[in-house]
Amino acid sequence: MNDLGSGMLDPRPFYNWKPGAAPSLTGNSSSGYAFSQYQVMGLYNNNAYVDYVPASISSNGIYNTTVSTGNTPGGVVTIGATGAAMTSVTITAPETGTSTSLFVIDGSTSPYISYGQSGQVNMWNPGFGTGRCLSVFGTSNLDSGYTFAGRDMYGYKMTETIIPSTTSATNGTVGRKAWKYLSAIAASTTITSTGIQIGYSDTYGFPGALPYVGAFSLIQLSSNAFTTNVFVALSSAQVVLASSVTATSTTADVRGTYASTTASNSNVRLQILQQFTPLQVSAVGTQNSTGVFGNLQFSSV
């Protein structure tokens, strides 16, 4: 992974280098994917980076019943791209190697940066950002579950169920998983009022698994102006560590989350640097990348 920079090769099968697979190679691998469908990805400088300006926090950037109606019990909630951070994109699904259309949060740039003469070697782009936890606010339907389907920052499928328990439009009920892409939202009961809103919070996912807080994990917030800010002192009030249990629709994020106390406003820059410990890297094998990327995501679709 050397070309005007260095990086750690992504150990996950879909993003790993395939011996003998030139950029123009055709044919199928033993698992049935065409070689050309694979992507060779890496983590720049052997670390997990995030360095971007998140869009302003939004309580209704995903869904707002004042503009979306007609949802039925168990039906798909219309994802309204009313927020500046929600746009429609197409990615290559790592489980199939085929294209899929989704809505992306904070997706103003590419998820990866290409290197090399043919652009076949890529680094995960720190400027693409990480996922954000979703928020659900309602003045009614507080006993109703909302099931979200989509993907994380690396394109892997996720499912989460959030039951709103607050009428506070400031924060709403914040979920536990960090979402980068959304494909569908299903309401368990009929939405009967104009008081249901779904948005994204200022709780962000870590790009790598965070087993504990220490010298190997640093977060800094700054404005776009030339200012000098100290690193954020991480605490249990802000950080949820990577979930060590098998993921379900209600468990915490598999890599961990950080809840910022500084409201995003399309100006504050978020920087996260994670250096992988020798213990995390030594646990990585051909079929196991949990030491670096956390447990497998849960998906019911």
VOPAGU-2260 file (C-alpha; in pm, 1 decimal, decimal comma):
REM VOPAGU-2260
SITE   aa  ch    i         X         Y         Z
SITE  MET   A    0       0,0       0,0       0,0
SITE  ASN   A    1     263,5     250,2    -110,6
SITE  ASP   A    2     207,6     527,2    -361,6
SITE  LEU   A    3     259,4     886,4    -248,4
SITE  GLY   A    4     166,3     764,3      96,2
SITE  SER   A    5     136,3     447,0     296,5
SITE  GLY   A    6    -148,3     255,7     447,7
SITE  MET   A    7    -256,7     -63,3     616,6
SITE  LEU   A    8    -432,7    -297,4     377,3
SITE  ASP   A    9    -795,1    -345,5     476,2
SITE  PRO   A   10    -810,5    -707,1     599,2
SITE  ARG   A   11   -1178,5    -764,1     515,7
SITE  PRO   A   12   -1220,0   -1000,7     218,7
SITE  PHE   A   13   -1408,3    -764,5     -12,8
SITE  TYR   A   14   -1160,0    -479,8      38,4
SITE  ASN   A   15    -840,4    -687,1      42,1
SITE  TRP   A   16    -591,1    -742,0    -238,3
SITE  LYS   A   17    -645,6   -1059,3    -440,2
SITE  PRO   A   18    -317,9   -1226,3    -546,0
SITE  GLY   A   19    -279,8   -1218,6    -921,3
SITE  ALA   A   20    -579,2    -989,3    -974,8
SITE  ALA   A   21    -469,2    -718,3   -1215,3
SITE  PRO   A   22    -702,8    -420,6   -1273,9
SITE  SER   A   23    -819,0    -560,2   -1609,0
SITE  LEU   A   24    -852,7    -921,1   -1491,8
SITE  THR   A   25   -1188,3   -1086,7   -1556,8
SITE  GLY   A   26   -1333,6   -1410,3   -1431,0
SITE  ASN   A   27   -1470,2   -1528,6   -1099,2
SITE  SER   A   28   -1318,3   -1598,8    -760,1
SITE  SER   A   29   -1394,7   -1911,3    -561,2
SITE  SER   A   30   -1673,7   -1720,4    -383,8
SITE  GLY   A   31   -1839,8   -1624,1    -711,1
SITE  TYR   A   32   -1749,3   -1253,7    -731,9
SITE  ALA   A   33   -1590,2   -1114,3   -1045,1
SITE  PHE   A   34   -1237,8    -998,4    -960,3
SITE  SER   A   35   -1314,8    -659,7   -1112,9
SITE  GLN   A   36   -1590,0    -612,1    -853,5
SITE  TYR   A   37   -1347,0    -615,0    -563,5
SITE  GLN   A   38   -1203,3    -293,2    -424,7
SITE  VAL   A   39    -851,7    -270,6    -283,7
SITE  MET   A   40    -878,1     -44,5      22,4
SITE  GLY   A   41    -641,9      71,0     293,6
SITE  LEU   A   42    -620,7     285,4     606,6
SITE  TYR   A   43    -385,9     576,5     551,5
SITE  ASN   A   44     -66,8     573,6     759,8
SITE  ASN   A   45    -190,5     255,5     930,6
SITE  ASN   A   46    -441,3     452,5    1140,8
SITE  ALA   A   47    -815,6     518,9    1138,3
SITE  TYR   A   48    -871,7     887,7    1058,7
SITE  VAL   A   49   -1169,8    1121,2    1044,9
SITE  ASP   A   50   -1114,2    1483,4     939,2
SITE  TYR   A   51   -1422,6    1668,1     810,1
SITE  VAL   A   52   -1686,3    1932,6     877,1
SITE  PRO   A   53   -2020,5    1764,2     961,0
SITE  ALA   A   54   -2342,6    1923,5     844,2
SITE  SER   A   55   -2546,7    2106,6    1105,3
SITE  ILE   A   56   -2735,8    1887,6    1349,4
SITE  SER   A   57   -3090,2    1831,4    1223,8
SITE  SER   A   58   -3398,1    1697,8    1403,0
SITE  ASN   A   59   -3589,8    1645,5    1076,5
SITE  GLY   A   60   -3328,9    1609,8     802,6
SITE  ILE   A   61   -3438,0    1253,0     730,3
SITE  TYR   A   62   -3812,1    1261,4     786,7
SITE  ASN   A   63   -4070,2    1523,5     886,7
SITE  THR   A   64   -4444,2    1452,7     907,2
SITE  THR   A   65   -4520,5    1815,2     822,4
SITE  VAL   A   66   -4411,0    1738,0     467,2
SITE  SER   A   67   -4446,5    1357,6     444,7
SITE  THR   A   68   -4780,3    1179,1     484,5
SITE  GLY   A   69   -4954,9     855,9     392,0
SITE  ASN   A   70   -4745,9     608,1     589,8
SITE  THR   A   71   -4923,4     291,8     705,0
SITE  PRO   A   72   -4851,2      40,7     984,1
SITE  GLY   A   73   -4538,4    -151,5     897,8
SITE  GLY   A   74   -4504,5      51,1     579,7
SITE  VAL   A   75   -4192,2     226,8     462,2
SITE  VAL   A   76   -4149,4     578,3     595,3
SITE  THR   A   77   -4066,4     818,4     315,6
SITE  ILE   A   78   -3708,2     938,9     353,8
SITE  GLY   A   79   -3732,2    1306,5     263,7
SITE  ALA   A   80   -3400,5    1459,5     166,7
SITE  THR   A   81   -3493,3    1783,1     341,3
SITE  GLY   A   82   -3162,2    1823,3     522,5
SITE  ALA   A   83   -2844,6    1951,5     360,7
SITE  ALA   A   84   -2661,6    1632,7     462,0
SITE  MET   A   85   -2896,3    1387,7     288,7
SITE  THR   A   86   -2827,4    1306,1     -74,7
SITE  SER   A   87   -2887,1    1001,4    -294,3
SITE  VAL   A   88   -2577,9     797,2    -386,9
SITE  THR   A   89   -2484,2     459,9    -533,9
SITE  ILE   A   90   -2223,4     236,2    -369,7
SITE  THR   A   91   -2088,1    -114,6    -429,7
SITE  ALA   A   92   -2225,1    -351,8    -167,3
SITE  PRO   A   93   -1935,9    -550,9     -13,5
SITE  GLU   A   94   -2153,0    -859,1      43,3
SITE  THR   A   95   -2250,3    -893,6    -325,7
SITE  GLY   A   96   -2018,0    -671,7    -528,9
SITE  THR   A   97   -2319,5    -510,0    -695,0
SITE  SER   A   98   -2442,7    -150,1    -699,4
SITE  THR   A   99   -2708,3     -30,9    -455,2
SITE  SER   A  100   -2877,6     309,2    -415,9
SITE  LEU   A  101   -2896,4     476,2     -74,4
SITE  PHE   A  102   -2924,3     809,3     105,0
SITE  VAL   A  103   -2598,7     928,9     260,7
SITE  ILE   A  104   -2542,5    1151,5     564,4
SITE  ASP   A  105   -2255,1    1401,6     529,5
SITE  GLY   A  106   -2170,1    1270,7     184,7
SITE  SER   A  107   -2028,0    1573,3       5,4
SITE  THR   A  108   -1716,8    1385,7    -107,1
SITE  SER   A  109   -1608,5    1034,5    -207,4
SITE  PRO   A  110   -1574,1     763,5      60,2
SITE  TYR   A  111   -1229,3     678,0     -71,1
SITE  ILE   A  112    -930,2     835,6    -247,7
SITE  SER   A  113    -778,9     649,4    -543,0
SITE  TYR   A  114    -405,5     606,2    -599,6
SITE  GLY   A  115    -192,3     452,2    -869,3
SITE  GLN   A  116    -179,2     467,7   -1247,7
SITE  SER   A  117    -511,5     288,8   -1288,7
SITE  GLY   A  118    -672,0     414,1    -967,4
SITE  GLN   A  119    -724,9      60,4    -839,2
SITE  VAL   A  120    -566,4     114,6    -496,9
SITE  ASN   A  121    -768,8     325,6    -257,5
SITE  MET   A  122    -750,0     475,0      89,6
SITE  TRP   A  123   -1059,1     529,8     301,0
SITE  ASN   A  124   -1112,8     905,7     283,5
SITE  PRO   A  125   -1091,6    1085,2     622,8
SITE  GLY   A  126   -1283,0    1375,7     464,8
SITE  PHE   A  127   -1586,1    1153,9     402,4
SITE  GLY   A  128   -1646,1    1146,7     775,0
SITE  THR   A  129   -1797,5     882,8     994,0
SITE  GLY   A  130   -2150,9     775,1    1069,7
SITE  ARG   A  131   -2391,4     961,9    1298,9
SITE  CYS   A  132   -2649,1     827,4    1542,8
SITE  LEU   A  133   -3008,3     894,7    1441,3
SITE  SER   A  134   -3263,9    1084,6    1648,7
SITE  VAL   A  135   -3641,4    1033,3    1664,5
SITE  PHE   A  136   -3866,2    1304,9    1808,3
SITE  GLY   A  137   -4241,5    1282,2    1852,7
SITE  THR   A  138   -4536,6    1444,4    2024,5
SITE  SER   A  139   -4729,4    1121,0    1967,5
SITE  ASN   A  140   -4652,4     761,4    1865,3
SITE  LEU   A  141   -4407,2     741,8    2152,2
SITE  ASP   A  142   -4470,5     368,7    2193,6
SITE  SER   A  143   -4406,8     297,0    1826,5
SITE  GLY   A  144   -4086,5     140,1    1708,8
SITE  TYR   A  145   -3903,0     271,8    1403,8
SITE  THR   A  146   -3680,9      19,4    1228,7
SITE  PHE   A  147   -3395,0     157,7    1020,2
SITE  ALA   A  148   -3211,7     -25,1     742,3
SITE  GLY   A  149   -2894,2      97,1     576,9
SITE  ARG   A  150   -2518,3      75,0     608,6
SITE  ASP   A  151   -2219,9     194,4     808,8
SITE  MET   A  152   -1931,6     411,5     685,9
SITE  TYR   A  153   -1768,1     108,0     519,1
SITE  GLY   A  154   -2082,5       2,0     337,2
SITE  TYR   A  155   -2180,8    -290,8     560,1
SITE  LYS   A  156   -2549,2    -357,9     624,8
SITE  MET   A  157   -2710,2    -244,7     951,3
SITE  THR   A  158   -3052,9    -262,9    1115,9
SITE  GLU   A  159   -3160,0     -68,6    1425,4
SITE  THR   A  160   -3489,8     -25,1    1611,1
SITE  ILE   A  161   -3548,7     302,6    1798,0
SITE  ILE   A  162   -3854,7     368,8    2016,8
SITE  PRO   A  163   -3899,5     742,6    2080,6
SITE  SER   A  164   -3944,4     818,0    2448,9
SITE  THR   A  165   -3927,2    1196,2    2459,4
SITE  THR   A  166   -4113,2    1498,2    2325,0
SITE  SER   A  167   -3801,1    1714,0    2331,3
SITE  ALA   A  168   -3739,8    1845,0    1981,8
SITE  THR   A  169   -3390,9    1955,5    2085,3
SITE  ASN   A  170   -3242,8    1608,9    2104,6
SITE  GLY   A  171   -3520,9    1357,7    2063,2
SITE  THR   A  172   -3442,1     994,2    2137,9
SITE  VAL   A  173   -3093,7     923,1    2004,8
SITE  GLY   A  174   -3012,1     577,9    1873,7
SITE  ARG   A  175   -2702,3     374,8    1957,5
SITE  LYS   A  176   -2558,2     292,9    1615,6
SITE  ALA   A  177   -2364,2     524,1    1383,2
SITE  TRP   A  178   -2524,6     542,1    1037,3
SITE  LYS   A  179   -2365,9     661,7     714,8
SITE  TYR   A  180   -2625,7     534,0     466,5
SITE  LEU   A  181   -3001,4     478,7     491,3
SITE  SER   A  182   -3214,2     268,8     259,2
SITE  ALA   A  183   -3548,3     232,6     441,6
SITE  ILE   A  184   -3741,5     319,4     756,9
SITE  ALA   A  185   -4043,9     119,5     871,9
SITE  ALA   A  186   -4297,2     245,0    1128,4
SITE  SER   A  187   -4466,0     -18,2    1344,7
SITE  THR   A  188   -4789,3     183,0    1379,2
SITE  THR   A  189   -4974,4     445,3    1180,1
SITE  ILE   A  190   -4827,9     793,3    1210,7
SITE  THR   A  191   -5132,0     995,7    1309,9
SITE  SER   A  192   -4992,2    1340,0    1378,6
SITE  THR   A  193   -4751,5    1596,6    1236,7
SITE  GLY   A  194   -4522,5    1556,8    1534,4
SITE  ILE   A  195   -4283,4    1284,6    1420,3
SITE  GLN   A  196   -3939,0    1389,4    1307,1
SITE  ILE   A  197   -3629,4    1183,1    1229,0
SITE  GLY   A  198   -3287,5    1339,7    1200,7
SITE  TYR   A  199   -2919,7    1295,8    1283,4
SITE  SER   A  200   -2747,2    1387,1    1608,3
SITE  ASP   A  201   -2402,2    1503,4    1713,9
SITE  THR   A  202   -2310,4    1152,5    1825,8
SITE  TYR   A  203   -2053,7    1010,1    1586,7
SITE  GLY   A  204   -1913,7     664,0    1524,1
SITE  PHE   A  205   -1545,6     582,5    1557,6
SITE  PRO   A  206   -1373,4     472,4    1234,3
SITE  GLY   A  207   -1200,0     187,6    1416,5
SITE  ALA   A  208   -1294,0     -32,2    1709,1
SITE  LEU   A  209   -1242,8     149,6    2040,6
SITE  PRO   A  210   -1183,1    -107,2    2316,7
SITE  TYR   A  211   -1082,1     158,7    2569,7
SITE  VAL   A  212    -995,8     529,0    2594,1
SITE  GLY   A  213    -630,1     621,4    2613,7
SITE  ALA   A  214    -328,6     755,1    2429,0
SITE  PHE   A  215    -423,4     564,4    2113,5
SITE  SER   A  216    -747,7     760,8    2058,2
SITE  LEU   A  217    -758,4    1138,8    2010,3
SITE  ILE   A  218   -1043,0    1377,5    1920,0
SITE  GLN   A  219   -1016,3    1746,5    1834,9
SITE  LEU   A  220   -1282,3    2005,3    1745,9
SITE  SER   A  221   -1198,1    2334,0    1576,7
SITE  SER   A  222   -1351,4    2598,4    1355,5
SITE  ASN   A  223   -1247,5    2641,1     994,8
SITE  ALA   A  224   -1056,8    2952,7    1096,2
SITE  PHE   A  225    -695,0    2927,8    1208,8
SITE  THR   A  226    -757,1    2848,5    1572,4
SITE  THR   A  227    -569,4    2629,8    1815,9
SITE  ASN   A  228    -779,9    2395,4    2021,6
SITE  VAL   A  229    -677,7    2129,5    2269,8
SITE  PHE   A  230    -782,0    1770,0    2228,7
SITE  VAL   A  231   -1115,6    1671,9    2380,4
SITE  ALA   A  232   -1083,3    1503,5    2719,4
SITE  LEU   A  233   -1284,2    1186,3    2663,5
SITE  SER   A  234   -1509,8    1058,5    2939,7
SITE  SER   A  235   -1775,1     794,1    2996,9
SITE  ALA   A  236   -2038,3    1064,9    2952,1
SITE  GLN   A  237   -1925,4    1118,0    2592,1
SITE  VAL   A  238   -1787,5     784,2    2480,1
SITE  VAL   A  239   -1952,1     445,6    2439,8
SITE  LEU   A  240   -1687,4     181,0    2383,3
SITE  ALA   A  241   -1708,0     -75,6    2104,7
SITE  SER   A  242   -1976,4    -331,6    2180,8
SITE  SER   A  243   -1824,4    -667,4    2273,6
SITE  VAL   A  244   -2150,5    -863,5    2241,9
SITE  THR   A  245   -2307,8   -1009,0    1930,9
SITE  ALA   A  246   -2485,5    -722,6    1757,8
SITE  THR   A  247   -2865,2    -698,9    1755,3
SITE  SER   A  248   -3109,2    -429,4    1646,7
SITE  THR   A  249   -3073,9    -254,0    1984,5
SITE  THR   A  250   -2709,5    -303,6    2087,1
SITE  ALA   A  251   -2448,5     -27,8    2090,3
SITE  ASP   A  252   -2230,8      48,0    1789,6
SITE  VAL   A  253   -1976,8    -222,6    1708,0
SITE  ARG   A  254   -1689,4      29,7    1698,9
SITE  GLY   A  255   -1809,2     276,4    1963,6
SITE  THR   A  256   -1950,0     630,7    1953,8
SITE  TYR   A  257   -1855,0     981,1    2064,1
SITE  ALA   A  258   -2121,7    1232,5    2173,5
SITE  SER   A  259   -1996,6    1584,4    2103,1
SITE  THR   A  260   -2102,6    1864,0    2337,3
SITE  THR   A  261   -2027,5    2116,8    2061,7
SITE  ALA   A  262   -2318,8    2152,4    1821,3
SITE  SER   A  263   -2232,4    2094,7    1456,4
SITE  ASN   A  264   -2305,6    2401,2    1242,0
SITE  SER   A  265   -2135,9    2329,4     906,9
SITE  ASN   A  266   -1828,8    2511,5    1039,3
SITE  VAL   A  267   -1689,1    2305,3    1327,5
SITE  ARG   A  268   -1431,1    2051,0    1211,6
SITE  LEU   A  269   -1425,2    1707,7    1372,4
SITE  GLN   A  270   -1096,1    1519,2    1377,5
SITE  ILE   A  271   -1057,2    1167,2    1512,9
SITE  LEU   A  272    -728,5     976,7    1516,7
SITE  GLN   A  273    -710,8     613,7    1624,4
SITE  GLN   A  274    -385,0     426,0    1636,4
SITE  PHE   A  275    -435,4      51,8    1649,5
SITE  THR   A  276    -262,8    -121,8    1937,2
SITE  PRO   A  277     -42,2    -427,7    1875,8
SITE  LEU   A  278    -307,9    -638,9    2048,3
SITE  GLN   A  279    -578,7    -519,2    1807,6
SITE  VAL   A  280    -366,5    -586,2    1499,0
SITE  SER   A  281    -238,9    -923,7    1618,8
SITE  ALA   A  282    -598,1   -1048,7    1643,3
SITE  VAL   A  283    -664,7    -986,0    1273,0
SITE  GLY   A  284    -679,8   -1292,2    1049,7
SITE  THR   A  285    -808,8   -1382,3     704,6
SITE  GLN   A  286   -1160,4   -1435,4     839,3
SITE  ASN   A  287   -1154,0   -1206,6    1145,1
SITE  SER   A  288   -1110,0    -828,8    1148,3
SITE  THR   A  289   -1295,6    -757,7    1472,7
SITE  GLY   A  290    -982,1    -631,8    1644,9
SITE  VAL   A  291    -967,9    -336,8    1404,6
SITE  PHE   A  292   -1327,0    -292,4    1282,3
SITE  GLY   A  293   -1533,2    -440,7    1566,0
SITE  ASN   A  294   -1793,4    -717,1    1564,1
SITE  LEU   A  295   -2009,4    -790,6    1260,5
SITE  GLN   A  296   -2295,3    -547,8    1210,9
SITE  PHE   A  297   -2647,7    -676,4    1266,0
SITE  SER   A  298   -2884,1    -670,5     970,5
SITE  SER   A  299   -3225,9    -831,3     930,8
SITE  VAL   A  300   -3260,6    -745,1     561,7
